[in-house]
Amino acid sequence: MDIDTGITSEVLTIKSKTKLIDIFNEIISKKSEAVFNYIETLNISPDSKIIVIGTYFTGVGIVKKLSEKYENVLLVDIYPHLEGLLYTDVGGKLKNKVDFSSNLNLIYTGDIVIDTTGFGGIDVEQSSKFDIEGFIIEDPIAEDNDCLLKDKNNIYERLNAVKSPNKAILKTKGINTKTSGTMTLTISLLTAVLNKCLEKEGTLYSVCEMGFFEEVIFKEKDIDKFIELTNVSALKVSTISPFNCDDIINEELNKITSKMI
């Protein structure tokens, strides 16, 4: 924890050691570990072809985790510039080479397929063309607390359309978010942290460095700018009574679970 004086010597500013990118990566790690462990139960060859559809952010974390063991991994995304995320710290470090393509026709060339595209992604008709050894799909819904989003969700139809002896759903939840997206979870986590900080005696106010980063990534298409914006302390608090704000962040992170169902 970093502490500076505020407006006067009696008012202090405390800053978390935890950076925004650390929160992203902790959530991504929960997802990628769950997927990796499931694939391990299938006892496939290390050179089996694994295709991950969708880069942002789950996809990039999964392929980086898979690169620790598997030698034939392909990441497919319709946005070519997202390949740049492979060579950043988002989702951890890339251990071995991972191929990238924006050619959707390649999604049918694998032994294992992992669909992270969520709402508006791979549809039921496309899913029906899969005849593969294993299929994993990420549920974009977290807590089933929004009727419109629940009605929009078609992952079960997509899952049923796939021909495979091994099918599973990646489910991430825990802090009452509407969706399981890493960005959604991060924003909700920080909102809860801000409120908890404000409840502490002596706190004047608290702020986080969160912005609408989807514009940076998908409109500006500036991956370097995104990394720069997120490589900062996640939380700052103005208070007359310092406390460890990283503990509060970790409390919320520990509530998030990701598992295969």
ZADO-1210 file (C-alpha; in nm, 4 decimals, padded with zeros to 6 digits):
<atoms>
<atom x="00.0000" y="00.0000" z="00.0000" code="MET" pos="1"/>
<atom x="00.1257" y="00.3458" z="-00.0972" code="ASP" pos="2"/>
<atom x="00.0458" y="00.6468" z="00.1253" code="ILE" pos="3"/>
<atom x="00.0782" y="01.0179" z="00.0375" code="ASP" pos="4"/>
<atom x="-00.0362" y="01.3320" z="00.2100" code="THR" pos="5"/>
<atom x="-00.3549" y="01.4810" z="00.0738" code="GLY" pos="6"/>
<atom x="-00.4790" y="01.8409" z="00.0742" code="ILE" pos="7"/>
<atom x="-00.3357" y="01.8843" z="00.4239" code="THR" pos="8"/>
<atom x="-00.0949" y="01.6781" z="00.6329" code="SER" pos="9"/>
<atom x="-00.3892" y="01.5353" z="00.8278" code="GLU" pos="10"/>
<atom x="-00.5655" y="01.3953" z="00.5219" code="VAL" pos="11"/>
<atom x="-00.3895" y="01.1043" z="00.3551" code="LEU" pos="12"/>
<atom x="-00.4240" y="00.9387" z="00.0156" code="THR" pos="13"/>
<atom x="-00.3810" y="00.5620" z="00.0169" code="ILE" pos="14"/>
<atom x="-00.3253" y="00.3731" z="-00.3083" code="LYS" pos="15"/>
<atom x="-00.3648" y="00.0030" z="-00.3690" code="SER" pos="16"/>
<atom x="-00.0679" y="-00.2057" z="-00.4762" code="LYS" pos="17"/>
<atom x="-00.3178" y="-00.3950" z="-00.6881" code="THR" pos="18"/>
<atom x="-00.3359" y="-00.2592" z="-01.0415" code="LYS" pos="19"/>
<atom x="-00.6340" y="-00.2783" z="-01.2731" code="LEU" pos="20"/>
<atom x="-00.4551" y="-00.5308" z="-01.4905" code="ILE" pos="21"/>
<atom x="-00.3963" y="-00.7448" z="-01.1801" code="ASP" pos="22"/>
<atom x="-00.7728" y="-00.7652" z="-01.1237" code="ILE" pos="23"/>
<atom x="-00.8333" y="-00.8564" z="-01.4875" code="PHE" pos="24"/>
<atom x="-00.5678" y="-01.1258" z="-01.4686" code="ASN" pos="25"/>
<atom x="-00.6945" y="-01.2764" z="-01.1447" code="GLU" pos="26"/>
<atom x="-01.0416" y="-01.3192" z="-01.2947" code="ILE" pos="27"/>
<atom x="-00.9012" y="-01.4484" z="-01.6244" code="ILE" pos="28"/>
<atom x="-00.6835" y="-01.6953" z="-01.4330" code="SER" pos="29"/>
<atom x="-00.9878" y="-01.8447" z="-01.2585" code="LYS" pos="30"/>
<atom x="-01.1506" y="-01.9046" z="-01.5975" code="LYS" pos="31"/>
<atom x="-00.8448" y="-02.0388" z="-01.7774" code="SER" pos="32"/>
<atom x="-00.7552" y="-02.2749" z="-01.4901" code="GLU" pos="33"/>
<atom x="-01.1046" y="-02.4242" z="-01.4984" code="ALA" pos="34"/>
<atom x="-01.0851" y="-02.4818" z="-01.8744" code="VAL" pos="35"/>
<atom x="-00.7310" y="-02.6198" z="-01.8625" code="PHE" pos="36"/>
<atom x="-00.8175" y="-02.8652" z="-01.5860" code="ASN" pos="37"/>
<atom x="-01.1220" y="-02.9879" z="-01.7775" code="TYR" pos="38"/>
<atom x="-00.9196" y="-03.0447" z="-02.0945" code="ILE" pos="39"/>
<atom x="-00.6658" y="-03.2391" z="-01.8894" code="GLU" pos="40"/>
<atom x="-00.9410" y="-03.4866" z="-01.7949" code="THR" pos="41"/>
<atom x="-00.9934" y="-03.5659" z="-02.1638" code="LEU" pos="42"/>
<atom x="-00.6422" y="-03.7142" z="-02.1860" code="ASN" pos="43"/>
<atom x="-00.5812" y="-03.5760" z="-02.5341" code="ILE" pos="44"/>
<atom x="-00.2434" y="-03.5709" z="-02.7047" code="SER" pos="45"/>
<atom x="-00.0315" y="-03.2569" z="-02.6499" code="PRO" pos="46"/>
<atom x="-00.0365" y="-03.2016" z="-03.0266" code="ASP" pos="47"/>
<atom x="-00.4172" y="-03.2241" z="-03.0584" code="SER" pos="48"/>
<atom x="-00.5505" y="-02.9139" z="-03.2272" code="LYS" pos="49"/>
<atom x="-00.7318" y="-02.6840" z="-02.9853" code="ILE" pos="50"/>
<atom x="-00.9248" y="-02.3895" z="-03.1247" code="ILE" pos="51"/>
<atom x="-01.0396" y="-02.0998" z="-02.9086" code="VAL" pos="52"/>
<atom x="-01.2997" y="-01.8698" z="-03.0640" code="ILE" pos="53"/>
<atom x="-01.2976" y="-01.5159" z="-02.9251" code="GLY" pos="54"/>
<atom x="-01.0039" y="-01.3234" z="-02.7854" code="THR" pos="55"/>
<atom x="-01.1421" y="-01.0717" z="-02.5371" code="TYR" pos="56"/>
<atom x="-01.0385" y="-01.1462" z="-02.2461" code="PHE" pos="57"/>
<atom x="-01.1216" y="-01.5043" z="-02.1637" code="THR" pos="58"/>
<atom x="-00.9944" y="-01.6369" z="-02.4939" code="GLY" pos="59"/>
<atom x="-00.6504" y="-01.4842" z="-02.4662" code="VAL" pos="60"/>
<atom x="-00.6142" y="-01.6127" z="-02.1105" code="GLY" pos="61"/>
<atom x="-00.7191" y="-01.9641" z="-02.2080" code="ILE" pos="62"/>
<atom x="-00.4742" y="-01.9912" z="-02.4979" code="VAL" pos="63"/>
<atom x="-00.1901" y="-01.8614" z="-02.2817" code="LYS" pos="64"/>
<atom x="-00.2677" y="-02.1240" z="-02.0188" code="LYS" pos="65"/>
<atom x="-00.2978" y="-02.3958" z="-02.2832" code="LEU" pos="66"/>
<atom x="00.0382" y="-02.2908" z="-02.4304" code="SER" pos="67"/>
<atom x="00.2046" y="-02.4251" z="-02.1160" code="GLU" pos="68"/>
<atom x="00.1428" y="-02.7803" z="-02.2425" code="LYS" pos="69"/>
<atom x="-00.0337" y="-02.7984" z="-02.5765" code="TYR" pos="70"/>
<atom x="00.1543" y="-02.7444" z="-02.9012" code="GLU" pos="71"/>
<atom x="-00.1209" y="-02.6845" z="-03.1568" code="ASN" pos="72"/>
<atom x="-00.3387" y="-02.3981" z="-03.0342" code="VAL" pos="73"/>
<atom x="-00.5253" y="-02.1566" z="-03.2610" code="LEU" pos="74"/>
<atom x="-00.7003" y="-01.8388" z="-03.1491" code="LEU" pos="75"/>
<atom x="-00.9688" y="-01.7165" z="-03.3909" code="VAL" pos="76"/>
<atom x="-01.1235" y="-01.3694" z="-03.3775" code="ASP" pos="77"/>
<atom x="-01.2925" y="-01.1472" z="-03.6359" code="ILE" pos="78"/>
<atom x="-01.0902" y="-00.8485" z="-03.5086" code="TYR" pos="79"/>
<atom x="-00.7328" y="-00.8890" z="-03.6419" code="PRO" pos="80"/>
<atom x="-00.5854" y="-00.6234" z="-03.4117" code="HIS" pos="81"/>
<atom x="-00.6740" y="-00.8312" z="-03.1038" code="LEU" pos="82"/>
<atom x="-00.3816" y="-01.0567" z="-03.1853" code="GLU" pos="83"/>
<atom x="-00.1788" y="-00.7894" z="-03.0084" code="GLY" pos="84"/>
<atom x="-00.3229" y="-00.9024" z="-02.6737" code="LEU" pos="85"/>
<atom x="-00.1219" y="-01.2236" z="-02.7051" code="LEU" pos="86"/>
<atom x="00.1958" y="-01.0232" z="-02.6573" code="TYR" pos="87"/>
<atom x="00.0821" y="-00.8240" z="-02.3535" code="THR" pos="88"/>
<atom x="00.0467" y="-00.9188" z="-01.9866" code="ASP" pos="89"/>
<atom x="-00.3320" y="-00.9619" z="-02.0215" code="VAL" pos="90"/>
<atom x="-00.4104" y="-01.3207" z="-01.9237" code="GLY" pos="91"/>
<atom x="-00.0525" y="-01.3927" z="-01.8195" code="GLY" pos="92"/>
<atom x="00.2535" y="-01.4846" z="-02.0213" code="LYS" pos="93"/>
<atom x="00.2592" y="-01.6772" z="-02.3468" code="LEU" pos="94"/>
<atom x="00.4745" y="-01.9856" z="-02.2859" code="LYS" pos="95"/>
<atom x="00.4852" y="-02.1298" z="-02.6377" code="ASN" pos="96"/>
<atom x="00.3681" y="-02.0236" z="-02.9808" code="LYS" pos="97"/>
<atom x="-00.0052" y="-01.9741" z="-03.0381" code="VAL" pos="98"/>
<atom x="-00.1409" y="-01.9169" z="-03.3886" code="ASP" pos="99"/>
<atom x="-00.3951" y="-01.6445" z="-03.4612" code="PHE" pos="100"/>
<atom x="-00.6410" y="-01.6045" z="-03.7479" code="SER" pos="101"/>
<atom x="-00.9476" y="-01.3995" z="-03.8409" code="SER" pos="102"/>
<atom x="-01.0666" y="-01.6713" z="-04.0805" code="ASN" pos="103"/>
<atom x="-01.3833" y="-01.8163" z="-03.9237" code="LEU" pos="104"/>
<atom x="-01.3706" y="-02.1144" z="-04.1592" code="ASN" pos="105"/>
<atom x="-01.0813" y="-02.2449" z="-03.9503" code="LEU" pos="106"/>
<atom x="-01.2994" y="-02.3020" z="-03.6443" code="ILE" pos="107"/>
<atom x="-01.3999" y="-02.6398" z="-03.7921" code="TYR" pos="108"/>
<atom x="-01.0431" y="-02.7712" z="-03.8203" code="THR" pos="109"/>
<atom x="-00.9835" y="-02.8588" z="-03.4545" code="GLY" pos="110"/>
<atom x="-01.0146" y="-03.1574" z="-03.2237" code="ASP" pos="111"/>
<atom x="-01.1246" y="-02.9437" z="-02.9290" code="ILE" pos="112"/>
<atom x="-01.3189" y="-02.6160" z="-02.9641" code="VAL" pos="113"/>
<atom x="-01.3689" y="-02.3534" z="-02.6943" code="ILE" pos="114"/>
<atom x="-01.6361" y="-02.0935" z="-02.7732" code="ASP" pos="115"/>
<atom x="-01.6009" y="-01.7728" z="-02.5683" code="THR" pos="116"/>
<atom x="-01.8031" y="-01.5502" z="-02.8029" code="THR" pos="117"/>
<atom x="-02.1089" y="-01.5088" z="-02.5770" code="GLY" pos="118"/>
<atom x="-02.3906" y="-01.2813" z="-02.6972" code="PHE" pos="119"/>
<atom x="-02.3939" y="-01.2285" z="-03.0731" code="GLY" pos="120"/>
<atom x="-02.1104" y="-01.4732" z="-03.1336" code="GLY" pos="121"/>
<atom x="-02.1152" y="-01.8175" z="-03.2934" code="ILE" pos="122"/>
<atom x="-02.4781" y="-01.9081" z="-03.3665" code="ASP" pos="123"/>
<atom x="-02.6716" y="-02.2359" z="-03.3507" code="VAL" pos="124"/>
<atom x="-02.6340" y="-02.3090" z="-03.7223" code="GLU" pos="125"/>
<atom x="-02.2568" y="-02.2660" z="-03.7044" code="GLN" pos="126"/>
<atom x="-02.2459" y="-02.4805" z="-03.3896" code="SER" pos="127"/>
<atom x="-02.4319" y="-02.7642" z="-03.5648" code="SER" pos="128"/>
<atom x="-02.1358" y="-02.8086" z="-03.8013" code="LYS" pos="129"/>
<atom x="-01.9017" y="-02.9158" z="-03.5216" code="PHE" pos="130"/>
<atom x="-01.8226" y="-03.2883" z="-03.5025" code="ASP" pos="131"/>
<atom x="-01.5319" y="-03.2935" z="-03.2599" code="ILE" pos="132"/>
<atom x="-01.3742" y="-03.4640" z="-02.9611" code="GLU" pos="133"/>
<atom x="-01.4537" y="-03.1923" z="-02.7102" code="GLY" pos="134"/>
<atom x="-01.6530" y="-02.8681" z="-02.6942" code="PHE" pos="135"/>
<atom x="-01.6548" y="-02.5992" z="-02.4242" code="ILE" pos="136"/>
<atom x="-01.8733" y="-02.2906" z="-02.4261" code="ILE" pos="137"/>
<atom x="-01.8604" y="-01.9941" z="-02.1890" code="GLU" pos="138"/>
<atom x="-02.1913" y="-01.8920" z="-02.0350" code="ASP" pos="139"/>
<atom x="-02.2174" y="-01.5117" z="-02.0707" code="PRO" pos="140"/>
<atom x="-02.4758" y="-01.5083" z="-01.7897" code="ILE" pos="141"/>
<atom x="-02.3509" y="-01.4979" z="-01.4320" code="ALA" pos="142"/>
<atom x="-02.6352" y="-01.4982" z="-01.1781" code="GLU" pos="143"/>
<atom x="-02.9547" y="-01.5309" z="-01.3881" code="ASP" pos="144"/>
<atom x="-03.0746" y="-01.1993" z="-01.2472" code="ASN" pos="145"/>
<atom x="-03.1824" y="-01.0273" z="-01.5710" code="ASP" pos="146"/>
<atom x="-03.4754" y="-01.1649" z="-01.7714" code="CYS" pos="147"/>
<atom x="-03.3833" y="-00.9903" z="-02.0979" code="LEU" pos="148"/>
<atom x="-03.0267" y="-01.1202" z="-02.0906" code="LEU" pos="149"/>
<atom x="-03.1446" y="-01.4665" z="-01.9916" code="LYS" pos="150"/>
<atom x="-03.3823" y="-01.4758" z="-02.2886" code="ASP" pos="151"/>
<atom x="-03.1027" y="-01.3557" z="-02.5175" code="LYS" pos="152"/>
<atom x="-02.8696" y="-01.6335" z="-02.4060" code="ASN" pos="153"/>
<atom x="-02.8601" y="-01.9221" z="-02.6560" code="ASN" pos="154"/>
<atom x="-02.5614" y="-02.1234" z="-02.5325" code="ILE" pos="155"/>
<atom x="-02.7717" y="-02.4300" z="-02.4493" code="TYR" pos="156"/>
<atom x="-02.9087" y="-02.4415" z="-02.8029" code="GLU" pos="157"/>
<atom x="-02.5546" y="-02.4021" z="-02.9337" code="ARG" pos="158"/>
<atom x="-02.4262" y="-02.6713" z="-02.7002" code="LEU" pos="159"/>
<atom x="-02.7002" y="-02.9165" z="-02.7991" code="ASN" pos="160"/>
<atom x="-02.6329" y="-02.8570" z="-03.1690" code="ALA" pos="161"/>
<atom x="-02.2679" y="-02.9649" z="-03.1382" code="VAL" pos="162"/>
<atom x="-02.1768" y="-03.3282" z="-03.2088" code="LYS" pos="163"/>
<atom x="-01.9240" y="-03.4261" z="-02.9427" code="SER" pos="164"/>
<atom x="-01.8910" y="-03.6879" z="-02.6662" code="PRO" pos="165"/>
<atom x="-01.7426" y="-03.4270" z="-02.4323" code="ASN" pos="166"/>
<atom x="-01.9354" y="-03.1037" z="-02.3817" code="LYS" pos="167"/>
<atom x="-01.9135" y="-02.8563" z="-02.0944" code="ALA" pos="168"/>
<atom x="-02.0048" y="-02.5020" z="-01.9912" code="ILE" pos="169"/>
<atom x="-01.7686" y="-02.2528" z="-01.8284" code="LEU" pos="170"/>
<atom x="-01.9663" y="-02.0754" z="-01.5554" code="LYS" pos="171"/>
<atom x="-01.8273" y="-01.7722" z="-01.3691" code="THR" pos="172"/>
<atom x="-02.0179" y="-01.5945" z="-01.0919" code="LYS" pos="173"/>
<atom x="-02.0018" y="-01.4822" z="-00.7301" code="GLY" pos="174"/>
<atom x="-02.0562" y="-01.1062" z="-00.6924" code="ILE" pos="175"/>
<atom x="-02.4112" y="-01.0712" z="-00.8267" code="ASN" pos="176"/>
<atom x="-02.3190" y="-00.9424" z="-01.1724" code="THR" pos="177"/>
<atom x="-02.5531" y="-00.9785" z="-01.4679" code="LYS" pos="178"/>
<atom x="-02.2878" y="-01.1205" z="-01.6998" code="THR" pos="179"/>
<atom x="-01.9706" y="-01.3217" z="-01.6537" code="SER" pos="180"/>
<atom x="-01.7495" y="-01.0970" z="-01.8660" code="GLY" pos="181"/>
<atom x="-01.4160" y="-01.0045" z="-01.7129" code="THR" pos="182"/>
<atom x="-01.4851" y="-00.6346" z="-01.7648" code="MET" pos="183"/>
<atom x="-01.8306" y="-00.6635" z="-01.6064" code="THR" pos="184"/>
<atom x="-01.6892" y="-00.8504" z="-01.3083" code="LEU" pos="185"/>
<atom x="-01.4103" y="-00.5958" z="-01.2650" code="THR" pos="186"/>
<atom x="-01.6465" y="-00.2974" z="-01.2689" code="ILE" pos="187"/>
<atom x="-01.8825" y="-00.4608" z="-01.0194" code="SER" pos="188"/>
<atom x="-01.5922" y="-00.5614" z="-00.7969" code="LEU" pos="189"/>
<atom x="-01.4550" y="-00.2072" z="-00.7903" code="LEU" pos="190"/>
<atom x="-01.7997" y="-00.0620" z="-00.7205" code="THR" pos="191"/>
<atom x="-01.8322" y="-00.2888" z="-00.4178" code="ALA" pos="192"/>
<atom x="-01.4809" y="-00.1972" z="-00.3033" code="VAL" pos="193"/>
<atom x="-01.5518" y="00.1760" z="-00.3332" code="LEU" pos="194"/>
<atom x="-01.8635" y="00.1387" z="-00.1195" code="ASN" pos="195"/>
<atom x="-01.6804" y="-00.0650" z="00.1455" code="LYS" pos="196"/>
<atom x="-01.4046" y="00.1956" z="00.1657" code="CYS" pos="197"/>
<atom x="-01.6619" y="00.4711" z="00.2110" code="LEU" pos="198"/>
<atom x="-01.8179" y="00.2810" z="00.5011" code="GLU" pos="199"/>
<atom x="-01.4927" y="00.2996" z="00.6978" code="LYS" pos="200"/>
<atom x="-01.4664" y="00.5693" z="00.9631" code="GLU" pos="201"/>
<atom x="-01.2402" y="00.8529" z="00.8526" code="GLY" pos="202"/>
<atom x="-01.2840" y="00.8040" z="00.4777" code="THR" pos="203"/>
<atom x="-01.3585" y="01.1222" z="00.2830" code="LEU" pos="204"/>
<atom x="-01.4021" y="00.9537" z="-00.0556" code="TYR" pos="205"/>
<atom x="-01.2609" y="00.6789" z="-00.2718" code="SER" pos="206"/>
<atom x="-01.2077" y="00.6502" z="-00.6472" code="VAL" pos="207"/>
<atom x="-01.0944" y="00.3888" z="-00.8976" code="CYS" pos="208"/>
<atom x="-00.9128" y="00.4330" z="-01.2268" code="GLU" pos="209"/>
<atom x="-01.1680" y="00.2383" z="-01.4310" code="MET" pos="210"/>
<atom x="-01.2695" y="00.3789" z="-01.7684" code="GLY" pos="211"/>
<atom x="-01.4762" y="00.2597" z="-02.0631" code="PHE" pos="212"/>
<atom x="-01.1904" y="00.0600" z="-02.2101" code="PHE" pos="213"/>
<atom x="-01.3989" y="-00.1118" z="-02.4765" code="GLU" pos="214"/>
<atom x="-01.3797" y="00.2105" z="-02.6779" code="GLU" pos="215"/>
<atom x="-01.0010" y="00.2038" z="-02.6570" code="VAL" pos="216"/>
<atom x="-00.9832" y="-00.1609" z="-02.7623" code="ILE" pos="217"/>
<atom x="-01.2579" y="-00.1823" z="-03.0247" code="PHE" pos="218"/>
<atom x="-01.3016" y="00.1732" z="-03.1547" code="LYS" pos="219"/>
<atom x="-00.9545" y="00.3210" z="-03.1255" code="GLU" pos="220"/>
<atom x="-00.8020" y="-00.0271" z="-03.1654" code="LYS" pos="221"/>
<atom x="-00.5097" y="00.0834" z="-02.9499" code="ASP" pos="222"/>
<atom x="-00.3874" y="-00.2120" z="-02.7428" code="ILE" pos="223"/>
<atom x="-00.0788" y="-00.0258" z="-02.6188" code="ASP" pos="224"/>
<atom x="-00.2968" y="00.2569" z="-02.4846" code="LYS" pos="225"/>
<atom x="-00.5203" y="00.0060" z="-02.3075" code="PHE" pos="226"/>
<atom x="-00.2219" y="-00.1561" z="-02.1359" code="ILE" pos="227"/>
<atom x="-00.0912" y="00.1834" z="-02.0279" code="GLU" pos="228"/>
<atom x="-00.4305" y="00.2857" z="-01.8857" code="LEU" pos="229"/>
<atom x="-00.4674" y="-00.0341" z="-01.6839" code="THR" pos="230"/>
<atom x="-00.1142" y="-00.0542" z="-01.5481" code="ASN" pos="231"/>
<atom x="-00.2045" y="00.1779" z="-01.2584" code="VAL" pos="232"/>
<atom x="-00.3266" y="00.1448" z="-00.9005" code="SER" pos="233"/>
<atom x="-00.6828" y="00.0224" z="-00.9104" code="ALA" pos="234"/>
<atom x="-00.7953" y="00.2205" z="-00.6068" code="LEU" pos="235"/>
<atom x="-00.7220" y="00.5484" z="-00.4278" code="LYS" pos="236"/>
<atom x="-00.8781" y="00.6565" z="-00.0995" code="VAL" pos="237"/>
<atom x="-00.8758" y="00.9905" z="00.0794" code="SER" pos="238"/>
<atom x="-00.8850" y="00.9284" z="00.4542" code="THR" pos="239"/>
<atom x="-00.7638" y="01.0433" z="00.7942" code="ILE" pos="240"/>
<atom x="-00.7359" y="00.6802" z="00.9093" code="SER" pos="241"/>
<atom x="-00.5250" y="00.4618" z="00.6735" code="PRO" pos="242"/>
<atom x="-00.6176" y="00.0985" z="00.6115" code="PHE" pos="243"/>
<atom x="-00.5098" y="-00.1755" z="00.3719" code="ASN" pos="244"/>
<atom x="-00.7352" y="-00.1296" z="00.0704" code="CYS" pos="245"/>
<atom x="-00.5760" y="-00.4289" z="-00.1072" code="ASP" pos="246"/>
<atom x="-00.7388" y="-00.6533" z="00.1520" code="ASP" pos="247"/>
<atom x="-01.0809" y="-00.5261" z="00.0469" code="ILE" pos="248"/>
<atom x="-01.0028" y="-00.5885" z="-00.3206" code="ILE" pos="249"/>
<atom x="-00.8894" y="-00.9428" z="-00.2403" code="ASN" pos="250"/>
<atom x="-01.2040" y="-01.0105" z="-00.0368" code="GLU" pos="251"/>
<atom x="-01.4162" y="-00.9364" z="-00.3427" code="GLU" pos="252"/>
<atom x="-01.1879" y="-01.1303" z="-00.5780" code="LEU" pos="253"/>
<atom x="-01.2138" y="-01.4359" z="-00.3552" code="ASN" pos="254"/>
<atom x="-01.5919" y="-01.4376" z="-00.3998" code="LYS" pos="255"/>
<atom x="-01.5606" y="-01.4969" z="-00.7737" code="ILE" pos="256"/>
<atom x="-01.5686" y="-01.8611" z="-00.8804" code="THR" pos="257"/>
<atom x="-01.5258" y="-02.0206" z="-01.2193" code="SER" pos="258"/>
<atom x="-01.6012" y="-02.3859" z="-01.2869" code="LYS" pos="259"/>
<atom x="-01.7088" y="-02.6304" z="-01.5522" code="MET" pos="260"/>
<atom x="-02.0673" y="-02.7562" z="-01.5402" code="ILE" pos="261"/>
</atoms>
